[in-house]
Amino acid sequence: MAYDFQVTFDSAAPHPLADWWAEALGWEREPTDEAFIRRMVEEGQASEEDTMRHNGELVWVAGAAIRHPAGTAPRVLFQLVPEPKTVKNRVHLDVRVGADSIQAEVERLTARGATVLHTGRQGPYSWVTIADPEGNELCLT
């Protein structure tokens, strides 16, 4: 049996990080369902403290998700955790931007808060490893 999955990032600030990744990948944030959130609070299934406003919308504090515009890739979830990132990721995303676009993407993403970590090369292939604003690594290939 084959299973579907999502990729989940721990985050100190899920909503801004979801915005960053949506912009970085050309993806979209999952829409919020304010009526559902309000109903959950009214029914006692959640509290006001479980909600917040982000970019004018009522959202869950605990997380935010992004998705590929065509729905052809796994959902990416950013979930709130209390501790900061302290070590190198054991898993990261390789974002295939094309050899001719790597430098332009590095410049675009560093202008938005990414940090260049290193450049790699193996045979004809090269990549740049960067970190998002919270320190999560990704490679531009």
Backbone as CSV, one residue per row, in Angstrom:
resi,resn,N_x,N_y,N_z,CA_x,CA_y,CA_z,C_x,C_y,C_z
1,MET,0.840,-1.174,0.000,0.000,0.000,0.000,0.890,1.245,0.000
2,ALA,0.595,2.189,-0.855,1.326,3.451,-0.915,0.595,4.496,-0.085
3,TYR,1.339,5.316,0.621,0.765,6.344,1.480,1.081,7.739,0.961
4,ASP,0.194,8.650,1.219,0.412,10.063,0.953,1.126,10.636,2.170
5,PHE,1.776,11.767,2.042,2.450,12.394,3.180,2.503,13.897,2.987
6,GLN,2.817,14.579,4.085,3.122,15.999,4.022,4.499,16.189,4.630
7,VAL,5.142,17.293,4.326,6.421,17.650,4.902,6.135,18.691,5.977
8,THR,6.698,18.491,7.169,6.423,19.391,8.285,7.715,20.010,8.794
9,PHE,7.689,21.330,8.953,8.803,22.074,9.515,8.398,22.583,10.892
10,ASP,9.246,22.382,11.892,9.046,23.034,13.182,9.406,24.505,13.004
11,SER,8.701,25.368,13.724,8.896,26.800,13.514,8.574,27.603,14.769
12,ALA,9.315,28.676,14.964,9.021,29.619,16.036,7.905,30.575,15.633
13,ALA,7.739,30.790,14.338,6.712,31.700,13.814,6.168,31.104,12.514
14,PRO,5.222,30.155,12.608,4.764,29.420,11.423,4.196,30.275,10.298
15,HIS,3.445,31.305,10.626,2.783,32.070,9.561,3.760,32.876,8.715
16,PRO,4.673,33.634,9.307,5.662,34.316,8.461,6.554,33.340,7.696
17,LEU,6.883,32.193,8.310,7.723,31.230,7.609,6.961,30.595,6.445
18,ALA,5.683,30.316,6.620,4.864,29.797,5.515,4.804,30.823,4.387
19,ASP,4.675,32.099,4.729,4.686,33.152,3.703,6.002,33.123,2.935
20,TRP,7.113,33.004,3.668,8.440,33.003,3.038,8.567,31.842,2.062
21,TRP,8.203,30.645,2.505,8.321,29.468,1.648,7.348,29.531,0.471
22,ALA,6.144,30.019,0.674,5.194,30.136,-0.439,5.782,31.044,-1.518
23,GLU,6.347,32.155,-1.106,6.985,33.071,-2.056,8.208,32.421,-2.686
24,ALA,9.022,31.738,-1.888,10.249,31.119,-2.398,9.943,30.077,-3.461
25,LEU,8.911,29.278,-3.251,8.586,28.183,-4.158,7.577,28.550,-5.247
26,GLY,6.953,29.718,-5.124,5.878,30.063,-6.056,4.608,29.280,-5.747
27,TRP,4.452,28.879,-4.491,3.292,28.121,-4.048,2.280,29.078,-3.434
28,GLU,1.198,28.535,-2.881,0.180,29.365,-2.235,-0.068,28.867,-0.820
29,ARG,-0.429,29.795,0.031,-0.839,29.412,1.390,-2.204,28.754,1.305
30,GLU,-2.422,27.779,2.146,-3.763,27.219,2.216,-4.682,28.280,2.781
31,PRO,-5.866,28.395,2.226,-6.778,29.424,2.738,-7.248,29.080,4.151
32,THR,-7.524,30.111,4.901,-8.060,29.920,6.244,-9.581,29.819,6.156
33,ASP,-10.170,29.124,7.095,-11.624,28.985,7.157,-12.079,29.657,8.460
34,GLU,-12.276,30.974,8.388,-12.614,31.740,9.587,-13.904,31.266,10.235
35,ALA,-14.898,30.894,9.433,-16.169,30.417,9.990,-15.943,29.146,10.806
36,PHE,-15.131,28.236,10.309,-14.828,27.006,11.038,-14.089,27.318,12.336
37,ILE,-13.094,28.206,12.273,-12.329,28.563,13.474,-13.255,29.175,14.517
38,ARG,-14.105,30.115,14.094,-15.048,30.741,15.037,-15.986,29.705,15.649
39,ARG,-16.477,28.781,14.815,-17.377,27.740,15.315,-16.672,26.857,16.353
40,MET,-15.422,26.509,16.121,-14.676,25.684,17.072,-14.513,26.407,18.412
41,VAL,-14.289,27.719,18.367,-14.179,28.505,19.599,-15.530,28.583,20.292
42,GLU,-16.577,28.872,19.531,-17.930,28.969,20.109,-18.373,27.655,20.757
43,GLU,-18.000,26.530,20.165,-18.394,25.220,20.685,-17.479,24.734,21.804
44,GLY,-16.439,25.501,22.132,-15.522,25.100,23.191,-14.474,24.095,22.757
45,GLN,-14.381,23.825,21.459,-13.374,22.894,20.945,-11.995,23.551,20.870
46,ALA,-11.975,24.864,20.921,-10.741,25.648,20.891,-10.995,26.918,21.692
47,SER,-9.925,27.637,21.988,-10.071,28.896,22.731,-9.571,30.052,21.871
48,GLU,-9.895,31.253,22.301,-9.413,32.447,21.599,-7.884,32.452,21.536
49,GLU,-7.227,31.907,22.576,-5.761,31.866,22.616,-5.176,30.954,21.538
50,ASP,-6.015,30.073,20.986,-5.575,29.190,19.910,-5.601,29.887,18.551
51,THR,-6.093,31.121,18.525,-6.238,31.851,17.272,-5.434,33.139,17.303
52,MET,-5.229,33.688,16.126,-4.554,34.981,15.996,-4.927,35.558,14.636
53,ARG,-4.548,36.784,14.408,-4.737,37.406,13.097,-3.384,37.453,12.402
54,HIS,-3.393,37.050,11.147,-2.193,37.123,10.312,-2.623,37.705,8.974
55,ASN,-2.012,38.815,8.615,-2.375,39.514,7.367,-3.877,39.756,7.291
56,GLY,-4.481,40.072,8.438,-5.898,40.410,8.485,-6.837,39.229,8.570
57,GLU,-6.315,38.005,8.547,-7.172,36.822,8.578,-7.078,36.132,9.932
58,LEU,-8.181,35.536,10.365,-8.191,34.724,11.572,-7.585,33.372,11.228
59,VAL,-6.548,32.977,11.976,-5.831,31.728,11.709,-5.565,31.000,13.020
60,TRP,-5.186,29.742,12.918,-4.752,28.984,14.080,-3.325,29.383,14.426
61,VAL,-3.041,29.603,15.684,-1.696,29.944,16.132,-0.718,28.816,15.819
62,ALA,-1.165,27.585,15.973,-0.285,26.416,15.948,0.337,26.093,14.603
63,GLY,-0.158,26.678,13.509,0.462,26.309,12.257,-0.130,26.968,11.038
64,ALA,0.585,26.783,9.941,0.169,27.288,8.634,0.692,26.320,7.591
65,ALA,-0.012,26.203,6.484,0.411,25.274,5.437,0.428,25.963,4.085
66,ILE,1.262,25.419,3.210,1.323,25.869,1.823,1.117,24.654,0.923
67,ARG,0.725,24.957,-0.323,0.503,23.876,-1.278,0.893,24.333,-2.676
68,HIS,1.225,23.361,-3.495,1.552,23.613,-4.899,0.281,24.103,-5.586
69,PRO,0.362,25.119,-6.427,-0.855,25.653,-7.046,-1.646,24.626,-7.854
70,ALA,-0.961,23.632,-8.426,-1.655,22.613,-9.209,-1.980,21.370,-8.378
71,GLY,-1.599,21.390,-7.090,-1.874,20.250,-6.230,-1.051,19.023,-6.568
72,THR,0.119,19.212,-7.164,0.915,18.085,-7.631,2.061,17.695,-6.702
73,ALA,2.142,18.284,-5.541,3.241,17.991,-4.615,2.678,17.862,-3.205
74,PRO,3.444,17.254,-2.305,2.961,17.146,-0.929,2.753,18.513,-0.277
75,ARG,1.772,18.566,0.588,1.502,19.757,1.404,2.696,19.986,2.320
76,VAL,3.016,21.245,2.591,4.076,21.586,3.533,3.430,22.337,4.693
77,LEU,3.643,21.821,5.901,3.067,22.384,7.110,4.172,22.993,7.955
78,PHE,3.900,24.151,8.519,4.813,24.817,9.444,4.113,24.834,10.792
79,GLN,4.687,24.116,11.775,4.025,23.991,13.069,4.823,24.691,14.156
80,LEU,4.091,25.298,15.070,4.680,26.039,16.176,5.343,25.091,17.161
81,VAL,6.578,25.381,17.509,7.282,24.660,18.571,7.940,25.686,19.481
82,PRO,8.123,25.358,20.760,8.674,26.344,21.694,10.182,26.516,21.608
83,GLU,10.894,25.498,21.143,12.351,25.578,21.163,12.895,26.068,19.821
84,PRO,14.037,26.772,19.847,14.651,27.224,18.591,15.391,26.072,17.904
85,LYS,15.654,26.246,16.639,16.451,25.272,15.898,17.882,25.352,16.428
86,THR,18.492,24.208,16.676,19.835,24.228,17.268,20.879,23.466,16.468
87,VAL,20.474,22.539,15.594,21.449,21.755,14.849,21.056,21.692,13.376
88,LYS,21.972,21.183,12.568,21.726,21.026,11.134,20.555,20.074,10.908
89,ASN,19.741,20.392,9.909,18.642,19.497,9.524,19.211,18.169,9.040
90,ARG,18.529,17.086,9.336,18.900,15.781,8.791,18.199,15.548,7.460
91,VAL,17.149,16.302,7.181,16.416,16.228,5.919,16.236,17.658,5.436
92,HIS,16.348,17.866,4.148,16.105,19.205,3.600,15.497,19.057,2.214
93,LEU,15.000,20.145,1.680,14.430,20.150,0.338,15.488,20.591,-0.666
94,ASP,15.530,19.911,-1.807,16.301,20.369,-2.957,15.298,21.014,-3.904
95,VAL,15.469,22.295,-4.147,14.550,23.037,-5.000,15.215,23.170,-6.368
96,ARG,14.613,22.562,-7.363,15.194,22.516,-8.711,14.804,23.760,-9.495
97,VAL,15.702,24.722,-9.499,15.434,25.987,-10.188,16.098,26.039,-11.555
98,GLY,17.003,25.098,-11.849,17.736,25.085,-13.113,19.085,25.766,-12.954
99,ALA,20.088,25.181,-13.587,21.462,25.670,-13.440,21.602,27.154,-13.778
100,ASP,20.866,27.614,-14.777,20.984,29.017,-15.195,20.276,29.980,-14.247
101,SER,19.479,29.467,-13.320,18.708,30.327,-12.424,19.201,30.321,-10.984
102,ILE,20.176,29.493,-10.666,20.603,29.353,-9.270,21.014,30.693,-8.676
103,GLN,21.903,31.418,-9.343,22.412,32.664,-8.758,21.301,33.700,-8.573
104,ALA,20.413,33.813,-9.541,19.301,34.766,-9.420,18.405,34.387,-8.242
105,GLU,18.161,33.095,-8.045,17.333,32.654,-6.920,18.037,32.886,-5.593
106,VAL,19.342,32.669,-5.541,20.100,32.968,-4.321,19.951,34.441,-3.979
107,GLU,20.102,35.302,-4.944,19.981,36.748,-4.703,18.571,37.115,-4.263
108,ARG,17.566,36.539,-4.912,16.170,36.832,-4.557,15.861,36.381,-3.128
109,LEU,16.286,35.182,-2.783,15.939,34.647,-1.465,16.774,35.260,-0.337
110,THR,18.024,35.592,-0.607,18.803,36.268,0.439,18.259,37.676,0.677
111,ALA,17.727,38.297,-0.353,17.097,39.612,-0.162,15.860,39.500,0.730
112,ARG,15.269,38.306,0.794,14.083,38.062,1.623,14.424,37.403,2.948
113,GLY,15.720,37.324,3.307,16.077,36.823,4.631,16.810,35.508,4.692
114,ALA,17.064,34.869,3.545,17.829,33.622,3.547,19.311,33.923,3.767
115,THR,20.050,32.897,4.176,21.485,33.001,4.388,22.177,31.936,3.548
116,VAL,23.229,32.322,2.832,24.000,31.353,2.055,24.890,30.569,3.021
117,LEU,24.842,29.241,2.929,25.659,28.387,3.787,26.882,27.861,3.050
118,HIS,26.704,27.323,1.856,27.849,26.872,1.059,27.413,26.525,-0.361
119,THR,28.418,26.381,-1.216,28.204,25.989,-2.600,28.838,24.624,-2.805
120,GLY,28.149,23.757,-3.544,28.667,22.421,-3.794,28.698,22.111,-5.272
121,ARG,29.501,21.115,-5.593,29.608,20.682,-6.986,29.983,19.206,-6.988
122,GLN,29.335,18.447,-7.856,29.674,17.050,-8.058,29.531,16.773,-9.545
123,GLY,30.653,16.551,-10.211,30.631,16.370,-11.659,30.017,17.595,-12.314
124,PRO,29.049,17.393,-13.206,28.451,18.535,-13.900,27.388,19.257,-13.074
125,TYR,27.088,18.762,-11.885,25.998,19.328,-11.081,26.541,20.263,-10.010
126,SER,25.838,21.376,-9.826,26.217,22.306,-8.761,24.965,22.734,-8.018
127,TRP,25.153,23.230,-6.816,24.040,23.679,-5.990,24.548,24.693,-4.981
128,VAL,23.613,25.435,-4.427,23.916,26.359,-3.339,22.988,25.995,-2.195
129,THR,23.596,25.769,-1.032,22.808,25.479,0.165,22.586,26.785,0.898
130,ILE,21.319,27.074,1.180,20.950,28.275,1.914,20.103,27.866,3.110
131,ALA,19.853,28.812,3.988,18.960,28.592,5.121,17.852,29.627,5.056
132,ASP,16.630,29.195,5.386,15.502,30.124,5.428,15.663,31.048,6.643
133,PRO,14.769,31.994,6.855,14.931,32.936,7.966,14.997,32.293,9.360
134,GLU,14.530,31.047,9.520,14.637,30.361,10.805,15.776,29.353,10.844
135,GLY,16.574,29.293,9.775,17.737,28.416,9.771,17.548,27.052,9.146
136,ASN,16.387,26.767,8.556,16.159,25.483,7.895,16.873,25.470,6.549
137,GLU,17.673,24.417,6.319,18.466,24.342,5.106,17.621,23.918,3.896
138,LEU,18.015,24.410,2.740,17.491,23.958,1.460,18.581,24.153,0.427
139,CYS,18.540,23.350,-0.599,19.519,23.470,-1.685,18.817,23.952,-2.943
140,LEU,19.438,24.885,-3.615,18.974,25.350,-4.912,19.814,24.641,-5.951
141,THR,19.148,23.833,-6.800,19.876,23.038,-7.787,19.408,23.375,-9.188
